[in-house]
């Protein structure tokens, strides 16, 4: 399952939305995956519990989080959800707020790593200080915009 196909199949893109806090921001992504049947409601609870226990391990770059838990926490099949926020949310212990979230539900550790690599490819920007370019996704106003960003990135990688 690739990133773009998963977003289409699970109808899991929410752009320019708002969330009261990080918990609500994560819920926006997991709710779409629960609605599509990709994950069980327990997956959302597992992500929140893990962050409460281990800190914001899902914040993998400034302004970017990748909410995820373990496959056995309720993943039915590998899936992604994309959420961009108009107002960033803060995670406890992080100095930079987050406004782009890609929820990852990997059905196995291999699928999880493959998903992580594909999202990283899409955001990759060697010229940026952080190594990624979130503006590509921040500027999207429609699902079609998102698909163009993904296609452009993956075509550039293949070239």
BAKOLSE-224641 format. One record per atom (N, C-alpha, C): residue number from 1; residue in three letters; atom name; x, y, z. Coordinates in steps of 0.2 Angstrom, whole numbers, always signed. Atoms other than C-alpha are relative to their C-alpha. Example, Ala and Ser with C-alpha at 12.3 -4.5 7.8 and 13.67 -1.06 7.14 Angstrom:
<babas>
+-----+-----+------+-------+-------+-------+
!   n ! res ! atom !     x !     y !     z !
+-----+-----+------+-------+-------+-------+
!   1 ! Ala !    N !    +4 !    -6 !    +0 !
!   1 ! Ala !   CA !   +62 !   -22 !   +39 !
!   1 ! Ala !    C !    +4 !    +6 !    +0 !
!   2 ! Ser !    N !    -4 !    -6 !    -1 !
!   2 ! Ser !   CA !   +68 !    -5 !   +36 !
!   2 ! Ser !    C !    -4 !    +5 !    +3 !
+-----+-----+------+-------+-------+-------+
</babas>
This chain:
<babas>
+-----+-----+------+-------+-------+-------+
!   n ! res ! atom !     x !     y !     z !
+-----+-----+------+-------+-------+-------+
!   1 ! Unk !    N !    +4 !    -6 !    +0 !
!   1 ! Unk !   CA !    +0 !    +0 !    +0 !
!   1 ! Unk !    C !    +4 !    +6 !    +0 !
!   2 ! Unk !    N !    -4 !    -6 !    +0 !
!   2 ! Unk !   CA !    +8 !   +16 !    -5 !
!   2 ! Unk !    C !    -4 !    +6 !    +3 !
!   3 ! Unk !    N !    +3 !    -6 !    -4 !
!   3 ! Unk !   CA !    +5 !   +33 !    +3 !
!   3 ! Unk !    C !    -6 !    +3 !    -4 !
!   4 ! Unk !    N !    +5 !    -3 !    +4 !
!   4 ! Unk !   CA !    -5 !   +41 !   -11 !
!   4 ! Unk !    C !    -7 !    -5 !    +0 !
!   5 ! Unk !    N !    +6 !    +4 !    +1 !
!   5 ! Unk !   CA !   -16 !   +26 !   -14 !
!   5 ! Unk !    C !    -4 !    -1 !    +7 !
!   6 ! Unk !    N !    +3 !    +1 !    -7 !
!   6 ! Unk !   CA !   -19 !   +24 !    +5 !
!   6 ! Unk !    C !    -5 !    +6 !    +2 !
!   7 ! Unk !    N !    +4 !    -6 !    -1 !
!   7 ! Unk !   CA !   -25 !   +42 !    +6 !
!   7 ! Unk !    C !    -6 !    +0 !    -4 !
!   8 ! Unk !    N !    +6 !    +0 !    +4 !
!   8 ! Unk !   CA !   -37 !   +39 !    -8 !
!   8 ! Unk !    C !    -5 !    -5 !    +3 !
!   9 ! Unk !    N !    +4 !    +6 !    -2 !
!   9 ! Unk !   CA !   -43 !   +22 !    -2 !
!   9 ! Unk !    C !    -4 !    +1 !    +7 !
!  10 ! Unk !    N !    +3 !    -1 !    -7 !
!  10 ! Unk !   CA !   -46 !   +28 !   +16 !
!  10 ! Unk !    C !    -3 !    +7 !    +1 !
!  11 ! Unk !    N !    +2 !    -6 !    +0 !
!  11 ! Unk !   CA !   -52 !   +45 !   +11 !
!  11 ! Unk !    C !    +2 !    +4 !    +7 !
!  12 ! Unk !    N !    -3 !    -3 !    -6 !
!  12 ! Unk !   CA !   -40 !   +52 !   +24 !
!  12 ! Unk !    C !    +5 !    +6 !    -1 !
!  13 ! Unk !    N !    -3 !    -6 !    +1 !
!  13 ! Unk !   CA !   -35 !   +69 !   +20 !
!  13 ! Unk !    C !    -4 !    +6 !    +3 !
!  14 ! Unk !    N !    +4 !    -5 !    -3 !
!  14 ! Unk !   CA !   -40 !   +84 !   +31 !
!  14 ! Unk !    C !    +5 !    +6 !    +0 !
!  15 ! Unk !    N !    -5 !    -6 !    +1 !
!  15 ! Unk !   CA !   -32 !  +101 !   +26 !
!  15 ! Unk !    C !    -3 !    +6 !    +3 !
!  16 ! Unk !    N !    +2 !    -7 !    -3 !
!  16 ! Unk !   CA !   -32 !  +118 !   +34 !
!  16 ! Unk !    C !    -6 !    -1 !    +5 !
!  17 ! Unk !    N !    +5 !    +1 !    -5 !
!  17 ! Unk !   CA !   -42 !  +112 !   +49 !
!  17 ! Unk !    C !    +3 !    +2 !    +7 !
!  18 ! Unk !    N !    -3 !    -2 !    -6 !
!  18 ! Unk !   CA !   -40 !  +116 !   +67 !
!  18 ! Unk !    C !    -1 !    -5 !    +6 !
!  19 ! Unk !    N !    +0 !    +4 !    -5 !
!  19 ! Unk !   CA !   -37 !  +107 !   +83 !
!  19 ! Unk !    C !    +1 !    +4 !    +7 !
!  20 ! Unk !    N !    -1 !    -4 !    -6 !
!  20 ! Unk !   CA !   -38 !  +113 !  +101 !
!  20 ! Unk !    C !    +7 !    -2 !    +4 !
!  21 ! Unk !    N !    -6 !    +2 !    -3 !
!  21 ! Unk !   CA !   -23 !  +103 !  +107 !
!  21 ! Unk !    C !    +3 !    -6 !    -4 !
!  22 ! Unk !    N !    -3 !    +5 !    +4 !
!  22 ! Unk !   CA !   -11 !   +89 !  +101 !
!  22 ! Unk !    C !    -5 !    -7 !    +0 !
!  23 ! Unk !    N !    +4 !    +6 !    +0 !
!  23 ! Unk !   CA !   -23 !   +75 !  +107 !
!  23 ! Unk !    C !    -6 !    +1 !    -5 !
!  24 ! Unk !    N !    +5 !    +0 !    +5 !
!  24 ! Unk !   CA !   -37 !   +82 !   +96 !
!  24 ! Unk !    C !    +3 !    +0 !    -7 !
!  25 ! Unk !    N !    -3 !    +1 !    +7 !
!  25 ! Unk !   CA !   -25 !   +84 !   +81 !
!  25 ! Unk !    C !    +1 !    -7 !    -2 !
!  26 ! Unk !    N !    -1 !    +7 !    +1 !
!  26 ! Unk !   CA !   -20 !   +66 !   +83 !
!  26 ! Unk !    C !    -7 !    -4 !    -2 !
!  27 ! Unk !    N !    +7 !    +3 !    +1 !
!  27 ! Unk !   CA !   -39 !   +61 !   +84 !
!  27 ! Unk !    C !    -3 !    +1 !    -7 !
!  28 ! Unk !    N !    +2 !    -2 !    +7 !
!  28 ! Unk !   CA !   -42 !   +70 !   +67 !
!  28 ! Unk !    C !    +2 !    -5 !    -5 !
!  29 ! Unk !    N !    -3 !    +5 !    +4 !
!  29 ! Unk !   CA !   -31 !   +58 !   +59 !
!  29 ! Unk !    C !    -2 !    -7 !    +1 !
!  30 ! Unk !    N !    +2 !    +7 !    -2 !
!  30 ! Unk !   CA !   -35 !   +42 !   +68 !
!  30 ! Unk !    C !    -8 !    -1 !    -1 !
!  31 ! Unk !    N !    +7 !    +0 !    +1 !
!  31 ! Unk !   CA !   -54 !   +46 !   +66 !
!  31 ! Unk !    C !    -1 !    -2 !    -7 !
!  32 ! Unk !    N !    +0 !    +2 !    +7 !
!  32 ! Unk !   CA !   -52 !   +45 !   +47 !
!  32 ! Unk !    C !    +1 !    -7 !    -1 !
!  33 ! Unk !    N !    -2 !    +7 !    +1 !
!  33 ! Unk !   CA !   -43 !   +28 !   +48 !
!  33 ! Unk !    C !    -5 !    -5 !    +4 !
!  34 ! Unk !    N !    +5 !    +4 !    -3 !
!  34 ! Unk !   CA !   -56 !   +21 !   +60 !
!  34 ! Unk !    C !    -6 !    +0 !    -4 !
!  35 ! Unk !    N !    +6 !    +0 !    +4 !
!  35 ! Unk !   CA !   -70 !   +27 !   +49 !
!  35 ! Unk !    C !    +1 !    -5 !    -6 !
!  36 ! Unk !    N !    -1 !    +4 !    +6 !
!  36 ! Unk !   CA !   -62 !   +18 !   +34 !
!  36 ! Unk !    C !    +1 !    -8 !    +2 !
!  37 ! Unk !    N !    -1 !    +7 !    -2 !
!  37 ! Unk !   CA !   -59 !    +2 !   +44 !
!  37 ! Unk !    C !    +7 !    -2 !    +0 !
!  38 ! Unk !    N !    -7 !    +2 !    +0 !
!  38 ! Unk !   CA !   -40 !    +3 !   +43 !
!  38 ! Unk !    C !    +3 !    -2 !    +7 !
!  39 ! Unk !    N !    -2 !    +1 !    -7 !
!  39 ! Unk !   CA !   -38 !    +4 !   +62 !
!  39 ! Unk !    C !    -6 !    -1 !    +4 !
!  40 ! Unk !    N !    +5 !    +0 !    -5 !
!  40 ! Unk !   CA !   -48 !    +0 !   +77 !
!  40 ! Unk !    C !    +0 !    +6 !    +5 !
!  41 ! Unk !    N !    +0 !    -5 !    -5 !
!  41 ! Unk !   CA !   -53 !   +13 !   +90 !
!  41 ! Unk !    C !    +6 !    +0 !    +5 !
!  42 ! Unk !    N !    -5 !    +2 !    -4 !
!  42 ! Unk !   CA !   -40 !    +5 !  +101 !
!  42 ! Unk !    C !    +7 !    +3 !    -2 !
!  43 ! Unk !    N !    -6 !    -3 !    +3 !
!  43 ! Unk !   CA !   -26 !   +12 !   +89 !
!  43 ! Unk !    C !    +1 !    +7 !    +3 !
!  44 ! Unk !    N !    +0 !    -7 !    -2 !
!  44 ! Unk !   CA !   -30 !   +30 !   +94 !
!  44 ! Unk !    C !    +2 !    +0 !    +7 !
!  45 ! Unk !    N !    -1 !    +0 !    -8 !
!  45 ! Unk !   CA !   -30 !   +26 !  +113 !
!  45 ! Unk !    C !    +8 !    -2 !    +1 !
!  46 ! Unk !    N !    -7 !    +2 !    +0 !
!  46 ! Unk !   CA !   -13 !   +17 !  +110 !
!  46 ! Unk !    C !    +5 !    +6 !    -1 !
!  47 ! Unk !    N !    -4 !    -5 !    +2 !
!  47 ! Unk !   CA !    -5 !   +32 !  +102 !
!  47 ! Unk !    C !    +0 !    +5 !    +6 !
!  48 ! Unk !    N !    +0 !    -5 !    -6 !
!  48 ! Unk !   CA !   -11 !   +44 !  +116 !
!  48 ! Unk !    C !    +4 !    -3 !    +6 !
!  49 ! Unk !    N !    -4 !    +3 !    -6 !
!  49 ! Unk !   CA !    -5 !   +32 !  +130 !
!  49 ! Unk !    C !    +7 !    +0 !    -1 !
!  50 ! Unk !    N !    -7 !    +0 !    +1 !
!  50 ! Unk !   CA !   +12 !   +30 !  +122 !
!  50 ! Unk !    C !    +3 !    +7 !    +0 !
!  51 ! Unk !    N !    -2 !    -7 !    +0 !
!  51 ! Unk !   CA !   +14 !   +49 !  +120 !
!  51 ! Unk !    C !    +0 !    +2 !    +8 !
!  52 ! Unk !    N !    +0 !    -2 !    -7 !
!  52 ! Unk !   CA !    +9 !   +51 !  +138 !
!  52 ! Unk !    C !    +5 !    -4 !    +4 !
!  53 ! Unk !    N !    -5 !    +4 !    -4 !
!  53 ! Unk !   CA !   +21 !   +37 !  +144 !
!  53 ! Unk !    C !    +7 !    +2 !    -2 !
!  54 ! Unk !    N !    -7 !    -1 !    +2 !
!  54 ! Unk !   CA !   +36 !   +41 !  +133 !
!  54 ! Unk !    C !    +2 !    +7 !    -3 !
!  55 ! Unk !    N !    -1 !    -7 !    +2 !
!  55 ! Unk !   CA !   +34 !   +59 !  +128 !
!  55 ! Unk !    C !    -1 !    +0 !    -8 !
!  56 ! Unk !    N !    +3 !    -1 !    +7 !
!  56 ! Unk !   CA !   +31 !   +66 !  +110 !
!  56 ! Unk !    C !    +5 !    -3 !    -5 !
!  57 ! Unk !    N !    -4 !    +4 !    +4 !
!  57 ! Unk !   CA !   +41 !   +52 !  +101 !
!  57 ! Unk !    C !    -2 !    +1 !    -8 !
!  58 ! Unk !    N !    +3 !    +0 !    +6 !
!  58 ! Unk !   CA !   +30 !   +55 !   +86 !
!  58 ! Unk !    C !    +2 !    +7 !    -4 !
!  59 ! Unk !    N !    -2 !    -6 !    +4 !
!  59 ! Unk !   CA !   +37 !   +73 !   +82 !
!  59 ! Unk !    C !    +7 !    -2 !    -2 !
!  60 ! Unk !    N !    -6 !    +2 !    +3 !
!  60 ! Unk !   CA !   +51 !   +68 !   +70 !
!  60 ! Unk !    C !    +4 !    +5 !    -3 !
!  61 ! Unk !    N !    -4 !    -6 !    +3 !
!  61 ! Unk !   CA !   +56 !   +85 !   +63 !
!  61 ! Unk !    C !    -4 !    +6 !    +3 !
!  62 ! Unk !    N !    +4 !    -6 !    -2 !
!  62 ! Unk !   CA !   +51 !  +103 !   +68 !
!  62 ! Unk !    C !    -6 !    +1 !    -4 !
!  63 ! Unk !    N !    +6 !    -1 !    +2 !
!  63 ! Unk !   CA !   +33 !  +106 !   +65 !
!  63 ! Unk !    C !    -4 !    -6 !    -4 !
!  64 ! Unk !    N !    +3 !    +6 !    +3 !
!  64 ! Unk !   CA !   +30 !   +88 !   +59 !
!  64 ! Unk !    C !    +0 !    -6 !    +4 !
!  65 ! Unk !    N !    +1 !    +6 !    -4 !
!  65 ! Unk !   CA !   +23 !   +73 !   +68 !
!  65 ! Unk !    C !    -3 !    -5 !    -4 !
!  66 ! Unk !    N !    +2 !    +6 !    +3 !
!  66 ! Unk !   CA !   +20 !   +56 !   +63 !
!  66 ! Unk !    C !    -3 !    -5 !    +5 !
!  67 ! Unk !    N !    +3 !    +4 !    -5 !
!  67 ! Unk !   CA !    +7 !   +48 !   +75 !
!  67 ! Unk !    C !    +0 !    -7 !    -2 !
!  68 ! Unk !    N !    +0 !    +7 !    +1 !
!  68 ! Unk !   CA !    +9 !   +29 !   +76 !
!  68 ! Unk !    C !    +0 !    -4 !    +6 !
!  69 ! Unk !    N !    -1 !    +4 !    -6 !
!  69 ! Unk !   CA !    +8 !   +15 !   +88 !
!  69 ! Unk !    C !    +2 !    -7 !    -4 !
!  70 ! Unk !    N !    -2 !    +7 !    +2 !
!  70 ! Unk !   CA !   +12 !    -4 !   +86 !
!  70 ! Unk !    C !    -6 !    -3 !    -4 !
!  71 ! Unk !    N !    +5 !    +3 !    +4 !
!  71 ! Unk !   CA !    +3 !   -15 !   +73 !
!  71 ! Unk !    C !    -5 !    -4 !    +4 !
!  72 ! Unk !    N !    +5 !    +4 !    -4 !
!  72 ! Unk !   CA !    -5 !   -26 !   +87 !
!  72 ! Unk !    C !    -4 !    +5 !    +4 !
!  73 ! Unk !    N !    +5 !    -5 !    -3 !
!  73 ! Unk !   CA !   -13 !   -10 !   +94 !
!  73 ! Unk !    C !    -6 !    +2 !    -4 !
!  74 ! Unk !    N !    +6 !    -1 !    +3 !
!  74 ! Unk !   CA !   -27 !   -11 !   +82 !
!  74 ! Unk !    C !    +0 !    +1 !    -7 !
!  75 ! Unk !    N !    -1 !    -1 !    +7 !
!  75 ! Unk !   CA !   -20 !   -10 !   +64 !
!  75 ! Unk !    C !    -4 !    -6 !    -4 !
!  76 ! Unk !    N !    +3 !    +6 !    +4 !
!  76 ! Unk !   CA !   -31 !   -20 !   +52 !
!  76 ! Unk !    C !    +3 !    +0 !    -7 !
!  77 ! Unk !    N !    -5 !    +0 !    +6 !
!  77 ! Unk !   CA !   -21 !   -14 !   +36 !
!  77 ! Unk !    C !    +4 !    +6 !    +0 !
!  78 ! Unk !    N !    -5 !    -6 !    +0 !
!  78 ! Unk !   CA !    -7 !    -2 !   +33 !
!  78 ! Unk !    C !    -4 !    +6 !    -4 !
!  79 ! Unk !    N !    +3 !    -6 !    +2 !
!  79 ! Unk !   CA !   -14 !   +15 !   +30 !
!  79 ! Unk !    C !    +3 !    +7 !    +3 !
!  80 ! Unk !    N !    -2 !    -7 !    -2 !
!  80 ! Unk !   CA !   -10 !   +34 !   +31 !
!  80 ! Unk !    C !    -6 !    +5 !    +0 !
!  81 ! Unk !    N !    +4 !    -6 !    +0 !
!  81 ! Unk !   CA !   -19 !   +50 !   +35 !
!  81 ! Unk !    C !    +4 !    +6 !    +1 !
!  82 ! Unk !    N !    -3 !    -6 !    +0 !
!  82 ! Unk !   CA !   -14 !   +67 !   +32 !
!  82 ! Unk !    C !    -4 !    +6 !    +3 !
!  83 ! Unk !    N !    +3 !    -5 !    -3 !
!  83 ! Unk !   CA !   -19 !   +82 !   +43 !
!  83 ! Unk !    C !    +5 !    +6 !    +0 !
!  84 ! Unk !    N !    -4 !    -6 !    -1 !
!  84 ! Unk !   CA !   -13 !  +100 !   +41 !
!  84 ! Unk !    C !    -5 !    +5 !    +4 !
!  85 ! Unk !    N !    +4 !    -4 !    -5 !
!  85 ! Unk !   CA !   -18 !  +113 !   +54 !
!  85 ! Unk !    C !    +1 !    +7 !    -2 !
!  86 ! Unk !    N !    -1 !    -8 !    +1 !
!  86 ! Unk !   CA !   -21 !  +132 !   +52 !
!  86 ! Unk !    C !    +4 !    +3 !    +6 !
!  87 ! Unk !    N !    -3 !    -2 !    -6 !
!  87 ! Unk !   CA !   -15 !  +134 !   +70 !
!  87 ! Unk !    C !    +4 !    -5 !    +3 !
!  88 ! Unk !    N !    -3 !    +6 !    -3 !
!  88 ! Unk !   CA !    -1 !  +123 !   +76 !
!  88 ! Unk !    C !    -1 !    -1 !    +7 !
!  89 ! Unk !    N !    +1 !    +2 !    -7 !
!  89 ! Unk !   CA !    -2 !  +113 !   +92 !
!  89 ! Unk !    C !    +7 !    -2 !    +3 !
!  90 ! Unk !    N !    -7 !    +1 !    -4 !
!  90 ! Unk !   CA !   +12 !  +111 !  +105 !
!  90 ! Unk !    C !    -1 !    -7 !    +3 !
!  91 ! Unk !    N !    -1 !    +6 !    -4 !
!  91 ! Unk !   CA !   +17 !   +94 !  +112 !
!  91 ! Unk !    C !    +4 !    +1 !    +6 !
!  92 ! Unk !    N !    -4 !    -1 !    -6 !
!  92 ! Unk !   CA !   +24 !   +94 !  +130 !
!  92 ! Unk !    C !    +7 !    -2 !    -2 !
!  93 ! Unk !    N !    -7 !    +1 !    +1 !
!  93 ! Unk !   CA !   +43 !   +95 !  +129 !
!  93 ! Unk !    C !    +3 !    +2 !    -6 !
!  94 ! Unk !    N !    -3 !    -2 !    +7 !
!  94 ! Unk !   CA !   +44 !  +101 !  +111 !
!  94 ! Unk !    C !    +0 !    +8 !    +0 !
!  95 ! Unk !    N !    +0 !    -7 !    +0 !
!  95 ! Unk !   CA !   +49 !  +119 !  +108 !
!  95 ! Unk !    C !    -3 !    +2 !    -6 !
!  96 ! Unk !    N !    +4 !    -2 !    +6 !
!  96 ! Unk !   CA !   +42 !  +119 !   +90 !
!  96 ! Unk !    C !    -7 !    -3 !    +0 !
!  97 ! Unk !    N !    +6 !    +2 !    +1 !
!  97 ! Unk !   CA !   +24 !  +118 !   +87 !
!  97 ! Unk !    C !    -1 !    -5 !    -6 !
!  98 ! Unk !    N !    +1 !    +4 !    +5 !
!  98 ! Unk !   CA !   +17 !  +105 !   +75 !
!  98 ! Unk !    C !    -7 !    +2 !    -4 !
!  99 ! Unk !    N !    +6 !    -2 !    +4 !
!  99 ! Unk !   CA !    +5 !  +109 !   +60 !
!  99 ! Unk !    C !    -1 !    -5 !    -6 !
! 100 ! Unk !    N !    +1 !    +5 !    +5 !
! 100 ! Unk !   CA !    +8 !   +94 !   +48 !
! 100 ! Unk !    C !    +0 !    -7 !    +4 !
! 101 ! Unk !    N !    +0 !    +6 !    -3 !
! 101 ! Unk !   CA !    +3 !   +77 !   +54 !
! 101 ! Unk !    C !    -1 !    -6 !    -5 !
! 102 ! Unk !    N !    +2 !    +5 !    +5 !
! 102 ! Unk !   CA !    +4 !   +61 !   +44 !
! 102 ! Unk !    C !    +0 !    -6 !    +5 !
! 103 ! Unk !    N !    +1 !    +6 !    -4 !
! 103 ! Unk !   CA !    -4 !   +46 !   +54 !
! 103 ! Unk !    C !    +2 !    -6 !    -4 !
! 104 ! Unk !    N !    -2 !    +6 !    +3 !
! 104 ! Unk !   CA !    +4 !   +30 !   +50 !
! 104 ! Unk !    C !    -2 !    -6 !    +4 !
! 105 ! Unk !    N !    +2 !    +6 !    -3 !
! 105 ! Unk !   CA !    -4 !   +13 !   +54 !
! 105 ! Unk !    C !    +3 !    -5 !    -5 !
! 106 ! Unk !    N !    -3 !    +6 !    +3 !
! 106 ! Unk !   CA !    +8 !    -1 !   +49 !
! 106 ! Unk !    C !    -2 !    -6 !    +2 !
! 107 ! Unk !    N !    +2 !    +7 !    -2 !
! 107 ! Unk !   CA !    +2 !   -19 !   +49 !
! 107 ! Unk !    C !    +5 !    -4 !    +2 !
! 108 ! Unk !    N !    -6 !    +4 !    -3 !
! 108 ! Unk !   CA !   +19 !   -25 !   +52 !
! 108 ! Unk !    C !    +6 !    +5 !    +0 !
! 109 ! Unk !    N !    -6 !    -5 !    +0 !
! 109 ! Unk !   CA !   +36 !   -17 !   +56 !
! 109 ! Unk !    C !    +3 !    +1 !    -7 !
! 110 ! Unk !    N !    -2 !    -2 !    +7 !
! 110 ! Unk !   CA !   +41 !   -19 !   +38 !
! 110 ! Unk !    C !    -4 !    +5 !    -4 !
! 111 ! Unk !    N !    +4 !    -5 !    +3 !
! 111 ! Unk !   CA !   +26 !   -10 !   +32 !
! 111 ! Unk !    C !    +1 !    +7 !    +3 !
! 112 ! Unk !    N !    -1 !    -6 !    -3 !
! 112 ! Unk !   CA !   +29 !    +3 !   +45 !
! 112 ! Unk !    C !    +6 !    +4 !    -2 !
! 113 ! Unk !    N !    -7 !    -3 !    +2 !
! 113 ! Unk !   CA !   +47 !    +6 !   +40 !
! 113 ! Unk !    C !    -1 !    +3 !    -8 !
! 114 ! Unk !    N !    +1 !    -1 !    +7 !
! 114 ! Unk !   CA !   +42 !    +6 !   +21 !
! 114 ! Unk !    C !    -5 !    +7 !    +0 !
! 115 ! Unk !    N !    +4 !    -6 !    +0 !
! 115 ! Unk !   CA !   +28 !   +19 !   +25 !
! 115 ! Unk !    C !    +4 !    +6 !    +2 !
! 116 ! Unk !    N !    -4 !    -5 !    -3 !
! 116 ! Unk !   CA !   +40 !   +30 !   +35 !
! 116 ! Unk !    C !    +5 !    +3 !    -6 !
! 117 ! Unk !    N !    -4 !    -2 !    +6 !
! 117 ! Unk !   CA !   +52 !   +30 !   +20 !
! 117 ! Unk !    C !    -3 !    +3 !    -5 !
! 118 ! Unk !    N !    +4 !    -3 !    +5 !
! 118 ! Unk !   CA !   +39 !   +34 !    +8 !
! 118 ! Unk !    C !    -2 !    +7 !    +1 !
! 119 ! Unk !    N !    +2 !    -7 !    -3 !
! 119 ! Unk !   CA !   +33 !   +49 !   +18 !
! 119 ! Unk !    C !    +6 !    +5 !    +0 !
! 120 ! Unk !    N !    -7 !    -4 !    +0 !
! 120 ! Unk !   CA !   +51 !   +55 !   +20 !
! 120 ! Unk !    C !    +2 !    +2 !    -7 !
! 121 ! Unk !    N !    -2 !    -2 !    +7 !
! 121 ! Unk !   CA !   +54 !   +54 !    +1 !
! 121 ! Unk !    C !    -5 !    +6 !    -2 !
! 122 ! Unk !    N !    +4 !    -5 !    +3 !
! 122 ! Unk !   CA !   +39 !   +65 !    -2 !
! 122 ! Unk !    C !    +2 !    +7 !    +3 !
! 123 ! Unk !    N !    -1 !    -6 !    -4 !
! 123 ! Unk !   CA !   +44 !   +78 !   +11 !
! 123 ! Unk !    C !    +8 !    +2 !    -1 !
! 124 ! Unk !    N !    -7 !    -1 !    +0 !
! 124 ! Unk !   CA !   +63 !   +77 !    +7 !
! 124 ! Unk !    C !    +2 !    +6 !    -3 !
! 125 ! Unk !    N !    -3 !    -6 !    +3 !
! 125 ! Unk !   CA !   +72 !   +93 !    +4 !
! 125 ! Unk !    C !    +7 !    +1 !    +2 !
! 126 ! Unk !    N !    -7 !    -1 !    -2 !
! 126 ! Unk !   CA !   +91 !   +93 !    +5 !
! 126 ! Unk !    C !    +2 !    +7 !    +1 !
! 127 ! Unk !    N !    -1 !    -7 !    -1 !
! 127 ! Unk !   CA !   +91 !  +112 !    +4 !
! 127 ! Unk !    C !    -2 !    +3 !    +6 !
! 128 ! Unk !    N !    +3 !    -3 !    -6 !
! 128 ! Unk !   CA !   +81 !  +115 !   +19 !
! 128 ! Unk !    C !    +4 !    -2 !    +7 !
! 129 ! Unk !    N !    -3 !    +1 !    -6 !
! 129 ! Unk !   CA !   +88 !  +116 !   +37 !
! 129 ! Unk !    C !    -2 !    -6 !    +3 !
! 130 ! Unk !    N !    +2 !    +6 !    -3 !
! 130 ! Unk !   CA !   +78 !  +102 !   +43 !
! 130 ! Unk !    C !    +0 !    -6 !    -4 !
! 131 ! Unk !    N !    -1 !    +6 !    +4 !
! 131 ! Unk !   CA !   +80 !   +91 !   +28 !
! 131 ! Unk !    C !    -7 !    -2 !    -3 !
! 132 ! Unk !    N !    +7 !    +1 !    +3 !
! 132 ! Unk !   CA !   +61 !   +92 !   +24 !
! 132 ! Unk !    C !    -3 !    +6 !    -2 !
! 133 ! Unk !    N !    +4 !    -6 !    +2 !
! 133 ! Unk !   CA !   +49 !  +104 !   +16 !
! 133 ! Unk !    C !    -7 !    -1 !    +1 !
! 134 ! Unk !    N !    +7 !    +1 !    -1 !
! 134 ! Unk !   CA !   +33 !  +105 !   +24 !
! 134 ! Unk !    C !    -5 !    +5 !    -3 !
! 135 ! Unk !    N !    +4 !    -5 !    +4 !
! 135 ! Unk !   CA !   +27 !  +120 !   +14 !
! 135 ! Unk !    C !    -4 !    -3 !    -6 !
! 136 ! Unk !    N !    +3 !    +4 !    +5 !
! 136 ! Unk !   CA !   +23 !  +108 !    +0 !
! 136 ! Unk !    C !    -7 !    -2 !    +2 !
! 137 ! Unk !    N !    +7 !    +2 !    -2 !
! 137 ! Unk !   CA !    +9 !  +101 !   +10 !
! 137 ! Unk !    C !    -4 !    +5 !    +4 !
! 138 ! Unk !    N !    +3 !    -6 !    -3 !
! 138 ! Unk !   CA !    +5 !  +117 !   +20 !
! 138 ! Unk !    C !    -4 !    +4 !    -6 !
! 139 ! Unk !    N !    +3 !    -4 !    +5 !
! 139 ! Unk !   CA !    +0 !  +125 !    +3 !
! 139 ! Unk !    C !    -5 !    -4 !    -3 !
! 140 ! Unk !    N !    +6 !    +4 !    +3 !
! 140 ! Unk !   CA !   -12 !  +111 !    -2 !
! 140 ! Unk !    C !    -6 !    +2 !    +2 !
! 141 ! Unk !    N !    +7 !    -2 !    -1 !
! 141 ! Unk !   CA !   -30 !  +116 !    -3 !
! 141 ! Unk !    C !    -5 !    -5 !    -2 !
! 142 ! Unk !    N !    +4 !    +6 !    +2 !
! 142 ! Unk !   CA !   -37 !  +100 !   -10 !
! 142 ! Unk !    C !    +3 !    -6 !    -1 !
! 143 ! Unk !    N !    -3 !    +6 !    +0 !
! 143 ! Unk !   CA !   -34 !   +82 !   -11 !
! 143 ! Unk !    C !    +4 !    -1 !    -7 !
! 144 ! Unk !    N !    -3 !    +0 !    +6 !
! 144 ! Unk !   CA !   -29 !   +84 !   -29 !
! 144 ! Unk !    C !    +7 !    +4 !    +1 !
! 145 ! Unk !    N !    -7 !    -3 !    -2 !
! 145 ! Unk !   CA !   -15 !   +96 !   -23 !
! 145 ! Unk !    C !    +5 !    -4 !    +3 !
! 146 ! Unk !    N !    -4 !    +5 !    -4 !
! 146 ! Unk !   CA !    -9 !   +83 !   -11 !
! 146 ! Unk !    C !    +3 !    -5 !    -5 !
! 147 ! Unk !    N !    -3 !    +5 !    +5 !
! 147 ! Unk !   CA !    -8 !   +70 !   -25 !
! 147 ! Unk !    C !    +5 !    +2 !    -4 !
! 148 ! Unk !    N !    -5 !    -3 !    +4 !
! 148 ! Unk !   CA !    +2 !   +82 !   -36 !
! 148 ! Unk !    C !    +6 !    +0 !    +4 !
! 149 ! Unk !    N !    -6 !    -1 !    -4 !
! 149 ! Unk !   CA !   +14 !   +85 !   -22 !
! 149 ! Unk !    C !    +4 !    -7 !    +1 !
! 150 ! Unk !    N !    -2 !    +7 !    -1 !
! 150 ! Unk !   CA !   +16 !   +66 !   -19 !
! 150 ! Unk !    C !    +3 !    -3 !    -7 !
! 151 ! Unk !    N !    -2 !    +2 !    +7 !
! 151 ! Unk !   CA !   +17 !   +62 !   -38 !
! 151 ! Unk !    C !    +7 !    +3 !    -2 !
! 152 ! Unk !    N !    -6 !    -4 !    +2 !
! 152 ! Unk !   CA !   +30 !   +76 !   -41 !
! 152 ! Unk !    C !    +6 !    -3 !    +4 !
! 153 ! Unk !    N !    -5 !    +2 !    -4 !
! 153 ! Unk !   CA !   +41 !   +70 !   -26 !
! 153 ! Unk !    C !    +2 !    -7 !    -2 !
! 154 ! Unk !    N !    -1 !    +7 !    +2 !
! 154 ! Unk !   CA !   +40 !   +51 !   -31 !
! 154 ! Unk !    C !    +3 !    +0 !    -7 !
! 155 ! Unk !    N !    -3 !    +0 !    +6 !
! 155 ! Unk !   CA !   +44 !   +55 !   -49 !
! 155 ! Unk !    C !    +7 !    +3 !    +0 !
! 156 ! Unk !    N !    -7 !    -3 !    -1 !
! 156 ! Unk !   CA !   +59 !   +66 !   -44 !
! 156 ! Unk !    C !    +5 !    -5 !    +3 !
! 157 ! Unk !    N !    -4 !    +6 !    -3 !
! 157 ! Unk !   CA !   +65 !   +51 !   -33 !
! 157 ! Unk !    C !    +2 !    -5 !    -5 !
! 158 ! Unk !    N !    -1 !    +5 !    +4 !
! 158 ! Unk !   CA !   +63 !   +39 !   -47 !
! 158 ! Unk !    C !    +5 !    +2 !    -6 !
! 159 ! Unk !    N !    -4 !    -2 !    +6 !
! 159 ! Unk !   CA !   +73 !   +50 !   -60 !
! 159 ! Unk !    C !    +7 !    -1 !    +1 !
+-----+-----+------+-------+-------+-------+
</babas>
